[in-house]
Amino acid sequence: MTQFESEKESAPNGEEGAAAKTTTHADASENANNLNSAPLNFTPLWLRVGAELLGSFLVCFVIYMAYTLPTALYSPNLAFIAIATGLAYAIVTFIFGRISGGQFNPAVTIAAMLTSKTQLVDGLLYIIAQVLGGIAAGAVFKSVLPVSQSLPIKLWLTYAANGFESGSVSSTALKGAGASFSITLAILVEVVAGILIVAAAMSTLGKDGNATSRQPWAMGLAYGAGAAFTYPVTGAALNPARATGVAIVAQNQGLTQEPLQQLWVFWIVPVLAAALVALILVAQELFAKTATPAAVAEPEAVEVDAAADENSVEQSDADVRDEQADSQGNADEGIESN
């Protein structure tokens, strides 16, 4: 066996090498996908649920007070309401975002569960904590309001409760013109605001469910913008937990419209917005996964072609050497015959 043949046999086959490289690339890609999809939030569950409970309480209480006291004593100020809403969510998200992700909204939590940013059990406990936080805020809010015969409790609660038509905060102003904000308009403005809020939350939540550094500002802007165009129509619910907390304490308090009768709108609409945003994100992720193999296949094909070219060069070199050996042999035979 010649030295060249020995080297050729000991060298790995080009197709086997390409297959090995392909397997290595596939394994690395699979490991990276598994790492990205795995939850990395190691904060204890009880601490995260507690953060959602306390954060929801603080957000709802600030909103109830901000919507009620200045409006009842002076007059509605839309700019103040929008700024107060945005700051409340931004500050509380800044405080608790690194613990639980700063969701404070069942719609955001549902979208996080649908996109695998929050596990199912964790998300359900988050929603329960958020609603309990809103109810507790409503109870404390009602208990601290100054009430007298000339200043009844319904005057305060009217500006904090959510509703449409006769339950809208603008119903008194519109009644003189013979108009009202219909349920259709209420659904439209709340679903647009819900999409804005949920999209901002999903774009600033990491794969582990933790908030990024951009989330407080993004959530503050989203909630502030949502409050600016929904408050005249629905009182700016934006959050099922916030709407539930005040609806419970305002029930049977003499309001024109009982809040619990219209509460279903402020649950179904945000959940619909969450589902729409989650559907878009999941579709985008599936498209990215299907496009990845095609992108990886091209370098693998290049590697296989390179291996084939290398084998062709080796074969050509072997043919040249054989021809040179034959020529030398013929020359030696000619010399011997002479």
MIVEX-207245 format. One record per residue (C-alpha): chain; x, y, z. Coordinates in Angstrom, 1 decimal. Layout:
! residues N
TORRO   mol        X        Y        Z
TORRO     A        X        Y        Z
...
//
This chain:
! residues 338
TORRO   mol        X        Y        Z
TORRO     A      0.0      0.0      0.0
TORRO     A      1.4      3.4     -1.0
TORRO     A      1.7      6.3      1.4
TORRO     A     -1.0      8.2     -0.6
TORRO     A     -3.5      5.3     -0.4
TORRO     A     -2.8      5.0      3.4
TORRO     A     -3.5      8.7      3.8
TORRO     A     -6.6      8.5      1.7
TORRO     A     -8.1      5.6      3.7
TORRO     A     -7.3      7.3      7.1
TORRO     A     -8.9     10.6      6.0
TORRO     A    -12.7     10.9      6.9
TORRO     A    -15.1     10.5      4.0
TORRO     A    -16.4     13.9      2.8
TORRO     A    -20.1     13.0      3.1
TORRO     A    -19.6     11.5      6.6
TORRO     A    -17.8     14.8      7.7
TORRO     A    -20.6     16.9      6.2
TORRO     A    -23.2     14.7      8.0
TORRO     A    -21.3     15.1     11.3
TORRO     A    -21.2     18.8     10.8
TORRO     A    -24.9     18.9     10.0
TORRO     A    -25.7     16.9     13.1
TORRO     A    -23.6     19.2     15.2
TORRO     A    -25.4     22.3     13.8
TORRO     A    -28.8     20.6     14.4
TORRO     A    -27.9     19.7     18.0
TORRO     A    -26.6     23.2     18.8
TORRO     A    -29.8     24.8     17.3
TORRO     A    -32.0     22.4     19.3
TORRO     A    -30.1     23.1     22.5
TORRO     A    -30.4     26.9     21.9
TORRO     A    -34.1     26.6     21.3
TORRO     A    -34.6     24.5     24.4
TORRO     A    -32.6     27.1     26.4
TORRO     A    -34.6     30.0     25.1
TORRO     A    -38.0     28.3     25.8
TORRO     A    -37.1     27.3     29.3
TORRO     A    -38.4     29.5     32.1
TORRO     A    -35.4     31.2     33.9
TORRO     A    -37.3     33.1     36.6
TORRO     A    -36.1     31.5     39.9
TORRO     A    -37.9     34.0     42.2
TORRO     A    -40.1     32.0     44.6
TORRO     A    -43.7     31.8     43.4
TORRO     A    -45.1     33.1     46.6
TORRO     A    -43.0     36.3     46.3
TORRO     A    -44.1     36.8     42.7
TORRO     A    -47.7     36.4     43.6
TORRO     A    -47.3     38.7     46.5
TORRO     A    -45.7     41.3     44.2
TORRO     A    -48.7     41.1     41.8
TORRO     A    -51.1     41.4     44.8
TORRO     A    -49.4     44.5     46.3
TORRO     A    -48.7     46.1     42.9
TORRO     A    -52.3     45.7     41.8
TORRO     A    -53.5     47.2     45.1
TORRO     A    -51.3     50.2     44.7
TORRO     A    -52.1     50.8     41.0
TORRO     A    -55.9     50.5     41.6
TORRO     A    -55.9     52.6     44.7
TORRO     A    -54.0     55.5     43.1
TORRO     A    -56.2     55.4     40.1
TORRO     A    -59.4     55.4     42.2
TORRO     A    -58.2     58.4     44.2
TORRO     A    -56.8     60.3     41.2
TORRO     A    -60.0     59.8     39.2
TORRO     A    -62.3     60.8     42.0
TORRO     A    -61.0     63.5     44.3
TORRO     A    -60.0     66.2     41.7
TORRO     A    -63.0     65.4     39.4
TORRO     A    -65.6     65.5     42.1
TORRO     A    -64.2     68.6     43.8
TORRO     A    -63.3     70.6     40.7
TORRO     A    -64.0     69.3     37.2
TORRO     A    -62.8     66.5     34.9
TORRO     A    -59.2     67.1     33.7
TORRO     A    -58.3     64.6     31.0
TORRO     A    -54.6     65.5     30.9
TORRO     A    -54.3     64.9     34.7
TORRO     A    -56.1     61.6     34.5
TORRO     A    -53.9     60.3     31.6
TORRO     A    -50.7     61.4     33.4
TORRO     A    -51.8     60.0     36.7
TORRO     A    -52.7     56.6     35.1
TORRO     A    -49.4     56.4     33.2
TORRO     A    -47.3     57.3     36.3
TORRO     A    -49.1     54.9     38.5
TORRO     A    -48.4     51.9     36.3
TORRO     A    -44.9     53.1     35.4
TORRO     A    -43.8     53.5     39.1
TORRO     A    -45.3     50.3     40.3
TORRO     A    -43.9     48.4     37.4
TORRO     A    -40.5     49.9     38.1
TORRO     A    -40.7     48.7     41.7
TORRO     A    -42.1     45.1     41.1
TORRO     A    -41.1     44.4     37.5
TORRO     A    -38.0     42.5     38.4
TORRO     A    -39.9     40.2     40.7
TORRO     A    -43.0     39.2     38.8
TORRO     A    -42.7     41.0     35.5
TORRO     A    -45.0     43.8     36.7
TORRO     A    -48.1     42.5     34.9
TORRO     A    -50.9     43.8     37.3
TORRO     A    -53.5     43.1     34.6
TORRO     A    -55.3     39.8     33.9
TORRO     A    -55.2     40.6     30.2
TORRO     A    -51.4     40.9     30.2
TORRO     A    -51.1     37.7     32.2
TORRO     A    -53.3     35.8     29.8
TORRO     A    -51.2     37.0     26.8
TORRO     A    -48.0     36.0     28.8
TORRO     A    -49.5     32.5     29.3
TORRO     A    -50.5     32.1     25.7
TORRO     A    -46.9     33.1     24.5
TORRO     A    -45.2     30.9     27.2
TORRO     A    -43.7     33.8     29.0
TORRO     A    -45.6     32.8     32.1
TORRO     A    -46.5     29.2     33.2
TORRO     A    -50.2     28.2     33.5
TORRO     A    -50.2     27.8     37.3
TORRO     A    -48.3     30.9     37.9
TORRO     A    -50.5     32.9     35.6
TORRO     A    -53.7     31.7     37.3
TORRO     A    -52.3     32.7     40.7
TORRO     A    -51.3     36.0     39.3
TORRO     A    -54.8     36.7     38.0
TORRO     A    -56.3     35.8     41.4
TORRO     A    -53.8     38.1     43.2
TORRO     A    -54.5     40.9     40.8
TORRO     A    -58.3     40.8     41.3
TORRO     A    -57.9     40.5     45.1
TORRO     A    -55.6     43.5     45.0
TORRO     A    -58.2     45.5     43.0
TORRO     A    -61.0     44.5     45.4
TORRO     A    -58.8     45.4     48.4
TORRO     A    -58.0     48.8     46.9
TORRO     A    -61.7     49.4     46.2
TORRO     A    -62.6     48.6     49.8
TORRO     A    -59.9     50.9     51.3
TORRO     A    -60.8     53.6     48.8
TORRO     A    -64.5     53.6     49.8
TORRO     A    -63.7     53.5     53.5
TORRO     A    -61.5     56.7     53.4
TORRO     A    -63.9     58.9     51.3
TORRO     A    -65.5     61.7     53.2
TORRO     A    -69.2     61.3     53.1
TORRO     A    -72.1     63.5     54.3
TORRO     A    -75.7     64.2     53.5
TORRO     A    -74.8     66.8     50.9
TORRO     A    -71.8     64.7     49.7
TORRO     A    -73.1     61.2     49.2
TORRO     A    -70.9     58.2     48.4
TORRO     A    -72.4     57.8     44.9
TORRO     A    -70.9     61.2     43.9
TORRO     A    -67.4     59.9     44.6
TORRO     A    -67.9     56.4     43.0
TORRO     A    -69.5     57.8     39.8
TORRO     A    -66.1     59.0     38.6
TORRO     A    -64.2     55.8     39.6
TORRO     A    -66.6     53.2     38.3
TORRO     A    -66.6     52.0     34.7
TORRO     A    -69.5     51.8     32.4
TORRO     A    -71.1     52.8     29.1
TORRO     A    -74.5     54.4     28.1
TORRO     A    -76.1     55.5     31.4
TORRO     A    -73.1     54.1     33.3
TORRO     A    -70.5     56.3     31.4
TORRO     A    -68.9     59.2     33.3
TORRO     A    -70.1     61.4     30.4
TORRO     A    -73.7     60.3     30.6
TORRO     A    -74.9     63.4     32.4
TORRO     A    -73.2     65.7     29.9
TORRO     A    -74.5     63.8     26.9
TORRO     A    -78.0     63.4     28.3
TORRO     A    -78.9     67.0     27.6
TORRO     A    -78.0     66.5     23.9
TORRO     A    -80.1     63.3     23.8
TORRO     A    -77.0     61.1     23.1
TORRO     A    -75.0     58.4     24.9
TORRO     A    -71.9     56.4     24.4
TORRO     A    -73.1     53.0     23.2
TORRO     A    -71.7     49.6     24.0
TORRO     A    -70.2     49.4     20.5
TORRO     A    -68.1     52.5     21.1
TORRO     A    -67.2     51.2     24.5
TORRO     A    -66.0     47.9     23.1
TORRO     A    -64.1     49.6     20.3
TORRO     A    -62.1     52.0     22.5
TORRO     A    -61.4     49.4     25.1
TORRO     A    -60.2     46.8     22.6
TORRO     A    -57.9     49.3     20.9
TORRO     A    -56.5     50.4     24.3
TORRO     A    -56.2     46.7     25.3
TORRO     A    -54.1     45.8     22.2
TORRO     A    -51.9     48.8     22.8
TORRO     A    -51.3     47.9     26.5
TORRO     A    -50.8     44.1     25.9
TORRO     A    -48.5     44.7     22.9
TORRO     A    -46.4     47.1     25.0
TORRO     A    -46.2     44.5     27.8
TORRO     A    -45.3     41.6     25.6
TORRO     A    -42.6     43.5     23.8
TORRO     A    -40.9     44.4     27.1
TORRO     A    -41.2     41.1     28.9
TORRO     A    -38.3     38.7     28.6
TORRO     A    -38.7     34.9     27.8
TORRO     A    -38.4     34.3     31.5
TORRO     A    -41.4     36.6     32.3
TORRO     A    -39.2     39.2     33.9
TORRO     A    -39.5     42.9     32.9
TORRO     A    -36.8     44.5     30.9
TORRO     A    -35.5     48.0     31.7
TORRO     A    -37.8     49.5     29.1
TORRO     A    -41.0     48.1     30.6
TORRO     A    -41.9     50.9     33.1
TORRO     A    -41.7     53.6     30.5
TORRO     A    -43.5     51.5     27.9
TORRO     A    -46.3     50.6     30.2
TORRO     A    -46.7     54.1     31.5
TORRO     A    -47.0     55.5     28.0
TORRO     A    -49.4     52.8     26.9
TORRO     A    -51.7     53.1     29.9
TORRO     A    -51.6     56.9     29.8
TORRO     A    -52.5     57.0     26.1
TORRO     A    -55.3     54.4     26.7
TORRO     A    -56.7     56.5     29.5
TORRO     A    -56.7     59.6     27.4
TORRO     A    -59.2     58.3     24.8
TORRO     A    -61.2     55.8     26.9
TORRO     A    -62.0     57.8     30.0
TORRO     A    -64.8     60.0     28.5
TORRO     A    -66.4     56.8     27.1
TORRO     A    -65.9     54.1     29.8
TORRO     A    -64.1     55.7     32.6
TORRO     A    -60.8     54.1     31.4
TORRO     A    -61.2     50.5     32.7
TORRO     A    -58.1     49.2     30.7
TORRO     A    -57.7     46.5     33.4
TORRO     A    -60.3     43.8     34.5
TORRO     A    -58.9     43.8     38.0
TORRO     A    -59.2     47.6     38.3
TORRO     A    -62.8     47.5     36.9
TORRO     A    -63.8     44.6     39.2
TORRO     A    -62.5     46.3     42.4
TORRO     A    -64.5     49.4     42.1
TORRO     A    -67.6     47.6     40.6
TORRO     A    -68.0     45.5     43.7
TORRO     A    -67.8     48.4     46.2
TORRO     A    -70.0     50.7     44.0
TORRO     A    -72.8     48.1     43.6
TORRO     A    -76.1     49.1     45.3
TORRO     A    -74.7     52.6     46.1
TORRO     A    -77.3     54.6     44.1
TORRO     A    -75.4     54.9     40.8
TORRO     A    -77.4     55.4     37.7
TORRO     A    -76.2     52.1     36.3
TORRO     A    -75.2     49.2     38.5
TORRO     A    -71.5     48.5     37.7
TORRO     A    -71.6     44.7     38.0
TORRO     A    -74.2     44.5     35.3
TORRO     A    -71.7     46.0     32.8
TORRO     A    -68.6     44.4     34.2
TORRO     A    -68.6     41.6     31.7
TORRO     A    -67.6     44.0     28.9
TORRO     A    -64.5     45.0     30.8
TORRO     A    -63.4     41.4     31.1
TORRO     A    -64.2     40.0     27.7
TORRO     A    -62.8     42.9     25.7
TORRO     A    -59.3     43.0     27.4
TORRO     A    -59.1     39.2     27.1
TORRO     A    -60.0     39.5     23.4
TORRO     A    -57.2     42.0     23.0
TORRO     A    -54.8     39.7     24.7
TORRO     A    -55.7     36.8     22.5
TORRO     A    -55.2     38.9     19.3
TORRO     A    -51.8     40.0     20.4
TORRO     A    -50.8     36.5     21.5
TORRO     A    -52.0     35.1     18.2
TORRO     A    -49.8     37.5     16.2
TORRO     A    -46.8     36.8     18.4
TORRO     A    -47.2     33.0     18.2
TORRO     A    -47.7     33.2     14.4
TORRO     A    -44.5     35.3     14.1
TORRO     A    -42.5     32.7     16.2
TORRO     A    -43.8     29.8     14.1
TORRO     A    -42.8     31.6     10.9
TORRO     A    -39.3     32.3     12.3
TORRO     A    -38.9     28.6     13.2
TORRO     A    -39.9     27.4      9.8
TORRO     A    -37.6     29.9      8.1
TORRO     A    -34.6     28.9     10.3
TORRO     A    -34.0     25.4      8.7
TORRO     A    -33.9     26.9      5.2
TORRO     A    -31.3     29.4      6.3
TORRO     A    -29.2     26.7      8.0
TORRO     A    -29.4     24.4      5.0
TORRO     A    -27.4     26.6      2.7
TORRO     A    -24.1     26.6      4.7
TORRO     A    -24.5     22.8      5.1
TORRO     A    -24.9     22.4      1.4
TORRO     A    -21.7     24.5      0.9
TORRO     A    -19.8     22.3      3.3
TORRO     A    -20.9     19.2      1.4
TORRO     A    -19.9     20.8     -1.9
TORRO     A    -16.6     21.7     -0.5
TORRO     A    -16.0     18.2      0.7
TORRO     A    -16.9     16.9     -2.8
TORRO     A    -14.6     19.3     -4.4
TORRO     A    -11.8     18.2     -2.1
TORRO     A    -12.3     14.6     -3.0
TORRO     A    -12.3     15.5     -6.7
TORRO     A     -9.0     17.3     -6.2
TORRO     A     -7.5     14.3     -4.4
TORRO     A     -8.7     12.0     -7.2
TORRO     A     -7.2     14.3     -9.9
TORRO     A     -3.8     14.3     -8.0
TORRO     A     -3.9     10.5     -7.8
TORRO     A     -4.6     10.2    -11.6
TORRO     A     -1.7     12.6    -12.3
TORRO     A      0.7     10.6    -10.2
TORRO     A     -0.4      7.3    -11.9
TORRO     A      0.3      8.8    -15.3
TORRO     A      3.7     10.1    -14.2
TORRO     A      4.5      6.6    -12.8
TORRO     A      3.5      5.0    -16.1
TORRO     A      5.6      7.4    -18.1
TORRO     A      8.6      6.8    -15.9
TORRO     A      8.1      3.1    -16.2
TORRO     A      8.0      3.3    -20.0
TORRO     A     11.1      5.4    -20.1
TORRO     A     13.0      2.9    -17.9
TORRO     A     11.9      0.1    -20.2
TORRO     A     13.1      2.0    -23.2
TORRO     A     16.6      2.6    -21.6
TORRO     A     16.9     -1.1    -20.6
TORRO     A     16.0     -2.2    -24.2
TORRO     A     18.7      0.1    -25.6
//
